[in-house]
Amino acid sequence: MHNAWLIAKREYLERVRTKAFLIATILIPLLMGGFVFGTAIFSKKTKSTSHIVIVTKDTQLALDLQDQLHKGKGSDMTIDTMAPGESVRDSLDQELDDHSIDGYMWITPASDNTGRPTFDYKPRSKADVATSSILSDALRTVLMRERLTHQGMVASDVDSMLAPVTIDTTNSSGKHKNANTSIAVAYVLFFLMYMVVMLYGMNTARSIIEEKTSRVFEVLLATIRPEEMLAGKILGVGAVGITQILIWMTAALILAATPFAASLANGDFAFSITWWQALFFVLYFIFGFLLYSSMAAALGAMTNSEQELQQLNMFLVIPLAFCMLMLPVVMNNSNGTWSRIVSLIPFCSPLLMNFRISLNPPPAWEVALSFLLMGITIWAVLWTASRIYRVGILMYGKKPNLPEILRWLKYS
């Protein structure tokens, strides 16, 4: 064990003394925070500027819809109205092709007073879902206003009924809580975890390839067992990651306690992070790093160069990419069945269970079970990786195939 600590100490000191460590410690959280908070702020302030034409015989409906779209919160559209005619549709299709307009809506009145009109919207781009959503919301409001007015309600009462509702959210401790802030912090922690697990896992593999290429291993193996070398590398690289994360979490907790955080972005996206979010982030990083760095160590031992490693790094990327794809599922219902299942998968728990904890803390037994499953999986992966590592670090030349790797496991 003494030899493992010596290797861990060398790995740790070599990495924390570099300028790259200092630059990454400063830039990574700034870029992640800027990306998430910037995207949230810009998406909130961005409005649709589409040029839409409304075609209908019902002049009042067209004017009401035009007025609603002009007043809409996320709309800065240009709305034209016109009556239908024989050549109107062909003319509008020609304008769509010429990029003069972004779409047109053809409204056909109902055949009787109890029915609803039919709406046919033709956009220039089917990917413009924002405009379609705004049109749908505006139509629903206008039709509801029209129906209530026909039932005898006065305009002021209708406006009062359809006015936007502001929900004052408080957390379990009775403090006011901005939902956008919670979501933004959860996203920042998710992408930060994604970056550090991937970054330090690959650093472990690169460290092995560098020493394998320089033949340093052949000298070290004269006095140190392969298992001690593997343990030393994982502990050393992991300690660098923990140091970086502790700096980030401490800085985040200090920043969250300052008045600047509360007034950030005019109070719309005030920065807020709690001590338990920071604690679970560190714990899930430790388990996630041990899991992915063990896999990376095995990949590094099997390859002879960076190019070969890049061909195999899909084994690290695929589980992390799957977590990214499952984000909307967890986001929409963090305590739903699918969210619980995927967050308990050991390769996904460091990202998705931690994401759930940041959004809406799950039951304690689910958190405990995720750590138990990760612990069992880490033991199994480490057992396999150590046997591949023991033989692979002394293998040079062609890349091993699956039967050869299975023989390595048997020899060990």
Residue pairs with C-beta under 8 A, 6 or more apart in sequence:
1 228
3 223
3 224
3 225
3 228
3 229
3 232
4 228
4 229
4 231
4 232
4 235
5 232
5 235
6 232
7 224
7 228
7 229
7 231
7 232
7 233
7 236
8 231
8 232
8 233
8 235
8 236
8 239
9 236
10 232
10 236
11 207
11 232
11 233
11 235
11 236
11 237
11 239
11 240
12 236
12 239
12 240
12 243
15 21
15 203
15 236
15 237
15 240
16 240
16 243
21 240
21 244
24 199
24 244
25 244
25 247
25 248
28 192
28 195
28 196
28 248
29 188
29 192
29 248
29 251
29 252
32 188
32 191
32 192
32 195
33 188
33 271
35 191
36 184
36 187
36 188
36 191
37 184
37 188
37 264
37 265
37 269
37 271
40 180
40 183
40 184
40 269
41 265
41 268
41 269
44 268
46 74
47 74
47 75
47 76
48 74
48 75
48 76
48 77
48 130
48 131
48 134
49 76
49 77
49 78
50 77
50 78
50 102
50 103
50 128
50 131
51 77
51 78
51 80
51 100
51 101
51 102
52 69
52 77
52 78
52 79
52 80
52 101
52 102
52 103
52 104
52 105
52 131
52 135
53 79
53 80
53 81
53 82
53 92
53 95
53 101
53 103
53 104
53 105
54 62
54 65
54 66
54 79
54 80
54 81
54 82
54 104
54 105
54 107
55 81
55 82
55 83
55 84
55 88
55 89
55 92
55 104
55 105
55 106
55 107
56 62
56 81
56 83
56 84
56 106
56 107
56 108
56 109
56 117
57 83
57 84
57 109
58 107
58 109
58 117
59 81
59 83
61 107
61 117
61 142
61 146
62 81
62 107
63 81
64 142
64 145
64 146
65 79
65 138
65 139
65 142
66 79
66 81
68 138
68 141
68 142
69 75
69 77
69 79
69 134
69 135
69 138
70 77
70 79
72 134
72 137
72 138
73 164
74 130
74 134
75 134
75 138
77 131
77 134
80 101
82 88
84 106
89 106
92 101
92 104
92 122
93 122
95 101
96 103
96 104
96 122
96 124
99 124
101 124
102 123
102 124
102 125
102 128
102 131
103 121
103 122
103 123
103 124
103 128
103 131
104 121
104 122
105 119
105 120
105 121
105 122
105 135
106 119
106 120
106 121
106 122
107 117
107 118
107 119
107 120
108 117
108 118
108 119
108 120
109 117
110 116
110 117
110 118
116 143
119 139
121 132
121 135
123 131
123 132
141 162
144 162
145 158
145 162
148 157
148 158
148 161
149 155
149 158
153 161
168 176
169 176
169 177
169 178
169 179
170 176
170 177
171 177
177 272
178 268
178 269
178 270
178 272
180 268
180 269
181 269
181 270
181 271
181 272
182 272
182 358
182 359
183 331
183 359
184 269
185 271
185 272
185 273
185 277
185 358
186 355
186 358
186 359
189 277
189 281
189 354
189 355
189 358
190 327
190 351
190 354
190 355
190 358
192 248
192 281
193 281
193 284
193 285
193 288
193 350
193 351
193 354
194 320
194 323
194 324
194 351
196 241
196 244
196 245
196 285
196 289
197 285
197 288
197 289
197 292
197 320
197 350
197 351
198 292
198 316
198 317
198 320
199 241
200 237
200 238
200 240
200 241
200 289
200 293
201 289
201 292
201 293
201 295
201 296
201 316
202 296
202 309
202 313
202 316
203 237
203 240
204 233
204 234
204 237
204 293
204 296
204 297
204 300
205 296
205 297
205 299
205 300
205 303
205 309
205 313
206 300
206 306
206 309
207 233
207 237
207 300
208 233
208 297
208 300
208 301
208 389
208 393
209 300
209 303
209 304
209 305
209 306
209 309
211 217
211 220
212 300
212 301
212 304
212 393
212 396
213 304
213 305
217 229
217 393
217 394
218 394
220 229
221 229
221 393
221 394
226 386
226 389
226 390
226 393
227 386
227 390
229 389
229 393
230 297
230 385
230 386
230 389
233 297
234 290
234 293
234 294
234 297
237 289
237 293
238 286
238 289
238 290
238 293
241 285
241 289
242 282
242 285
242 286
245 281
245 282
245 285
246 282
249 273
249 278
249 281
249 282
252 271
252 273
252 278
253 273
253 275
253 278
255 261
255 271
256 271
256 272
256 273
261 270
261 271
261 272
262 270
263 270
264 270
264 271
276 357
277 357
277 358
280 354
280 357
280 367
281 354
283 371
284 349
284 350
284 351
284 353
284 354
285 350
287 349
287 350
287 371
287 374
287 375
287 378
288 349
288 350
288 351
288 374
290 378
290 382
291 346
291 347
291 350
291 374
291 377
291 378
291 381
292 316
294 378
294 381
294 382
294 385
295 315
295 316
295 381
295 385
296 316
297 385
297 389
298 384
298 385
298 388
298 389
298 392
299 309
299 312
299 313
299 315
299 316
300 309
301 385
301 388
301 389
301 391
301 392
301 393
301 395
302 312
302 388
302 392
302 395
302 399
302 400
302 405
303 309
303 312
303 399
304 396
304 397
304 399
308 399
319 347
319 348
320 351
322 347
322 348
323 342
323 348
323 351
323 352
326 338
326 342
326 348
326 352
327 352
327 355
329 336
329 338
329 339
329 342
330 339
330 342
330 343
330 352
330 355
330 356
330 359
331 359
333 339
334 355
334 356
334 359
334 360
334 362
335 356
335 360
335 362
339 352
339 356
340 362
340 366
342 348
342 352
343 349
343 352
343 353
343 355
343 356
343 362
343 366
343 370
344 353
344 366
344 369
344 370
344 373
345 352
345 373
346 370
346 373
346 374
346 376
346 377
346 378
347 377
349 370
349 371
349 373
349 374
350 374
353 362
353 366
353 367
353 370
356 362
357 367
384 409
386 412
387 408
387 409
387 412
388 405
388 408
388 409
390 408
390 412
391 408
391 411
391 412
392 400
392 408
400 408
